[in-house]
Amino acid sequence: MKTTVADPAASFPPDLVDRHFDQDRPDAVWLTDITYLTCGQGDMFLCAIRDGRSRKVLGYSVSDHIGAEMVTDAIDAAVAVRGGRCRGAILHSDRGGEYTAHLTAKACFRHSLRRSMGATGICWDNSPAESFWSTFKHEHYYRHTHTTKTELVATIDKWINFYNSTRRHSAIGMLSPDKFEQSLRTAA
């Protein structure tokens, strides 16, 4: 199923990232994307926002339909995780209609996030988000059958908690995102 459907009438913000996803500090770049999931009760969509430096999932939302509301829910959750301290962070996405929507632009303005989008059809312009979906699906989603939507949401919650608190990443010194962020705070 195709999740990136660009609105031909939309205006697109510039690419402020230029594939430099890790800008050596948390909250410089937030990466977001949506993926398609299914369970015994039907289709679901998962939107996640990750920090480009620490790889931490800051916010996410799950819905039975794709749209700007799920993006704004994920934005609000990410801002809450950061205690509102996100002024000037770049929110980088693909050019899907849910990211070009007025509702998403309004949420970014409200939280002082700078919008950024890669080029249409160039997967490398949002590759860390695509890589995250591959990790999630291969390490968790494909290994389980989800009967109900409630069960699917619960396992997503559990896996993202594991991902943030326990799963180690070679790019951040074989630490979990939470431990890496803690090491940055300690060093400061």
N, C-alpha and C positions, 0 to 999 in steps of 0.2 A: 504494500500500500504506500502511495506517495504521500508524504507529510509536508513537503515544501511546495506550496502552491503560491507563486508570486502574483500579486495584484498588479495588472498591467497599468492601472491608473495611479499607483502609489508613487510617492517620491521616496528615494532611498538616501539615508544618511551616508556619509563617506566611510570608507574603511580606515578607521583610526588605529588599527592594530598592525596591518600589513604583515600578518603571520608571526608577529612578535608577541606571542600569547603570555609568556612569562616575562614581566618587566621588572623583575628583581624585588618586588614588594607585594604583599597582599593588598587586595582591593584596588589595584591599578587596572586590571582587566577581569571582568566576569564574562564567562562563556556560557551561552545558552543554546539549547536545541530541544526538539520534541521528537519522541519516538513512538511508534505504534506497538501496542501490545494486545493480546487477546486472552480471554479466559472462557470458561464454560458458559458464562452469561453474556458474552459479547465482547465487542472491541473496547479498548481503553487507550488513552494517550497519556504519556508521561513527559512533563516539561521539567528540566533541571537547570539550575544555575550553579556553575562551579567557579571557584577562584583560579585564575590563571597561574598564580605563583604556588599556592599550597595544594592545589587540586581538590580542596574541600568542597563538598556539595553544600552550598549555602542555603538554597531554597529549592523546593520542587512542588509540583502539584500533579495530581492524577485526575483525569476527567473521562467521561464516556463520549465526549465530543471535543474536537480540536477547535481552539479559538483564542482570542486575545484575553479572555477572562482567566484562562489557566496560566497564561504568561504573567498577567498582573498579580495573580495569587502567588506565583513563584517569586516574583520580584519583591512583593511585600514580605514574604517569608525570609528571603535573603537579607533584606534591609533589617528585619527584626533580629536575625542572628548576629548581625554586625552592630546592633544597638543603635542603628541610625547613622553610624559613622561610615558613610559611603560617598559623601559629596565628591563629585568628580570622577568616580569610577566609570570605566567604559563598559557598557553592556554590549557585547559583540554577538551577533547572530547571523543566520542566513537571511534570505530575503522573503521568507514565507509571509503570507498575508497576516498571520497573527502577530508578527513582529513589526509590520508596517502599519498596523491598525492604529487609529487615533487613541484608542484606550491604552495601548501599550506606550505610545509617545507621551500621553498624559501622566502615566505612572512614572516613567523615567524623569519627566520634568519635576514632578512632585518630590522625588527623592534625589534630585540633582545628579542623575546618572547621565552620562554622555552616550548616545546611541551610535553604534557602528555596525556596518554590515559588509560581509564579503561579497564577491561577485557572484552572479547567478551561474550555477552549474559547476563551480570550482570547489570541489570538496575539501581541498587543502586550506581554504580560507576559514574554515571552522573545524579543522581536523581534530583538535582536542575534544570537542563535543562529540564528534563521530566516534572517536576512540573510546570515550567513556561509555557510549551505548554498546560498543562491542564488548567491553569488559563486563558490563552489567549483564548482557544477554548470555555471554559464554560462561561466566562464573556463576550465574544464578538463574536467570529467567528460563533458558533452554533446559535446565536440569530439573525443573519442577512443572507439574501440571497444576493449574489454578482453576478450581471449580467455580468460585464465586468472585465477584468484583471486590467484595470486602476482604476476602482471602488474598487476592492479588495486591491490594493496597497495603495490607498488613505485612506481606513479605517484602514489598518495596521499602517500607519504613525500616524494617529490620535490616535489610541488606545495606541501605544507605547509612544507617547507624554503624554497621560493621565497616563499611568502606571508609567512613570518616575517622572512626576511632581505632581500628585494628589493622586494616589492609595496608601493607607497606608498598611504597613506590620507589623504584630505582632512581627516578628523576629528583627525588627529594631526600636522598641519603638513606633509603630503605626505612623511612619512618612513615607512620600513618599521617594523613593530613592534620589531624588534631595535634599529634606530637610534634610535627614540623612547625606548626604555628606557635606551639608552646615554646619550642626552642628559639624561635625568632623573638618572642617576647622576652625570654630570659637573656638573650644576647643583647637586647636593647637596654 
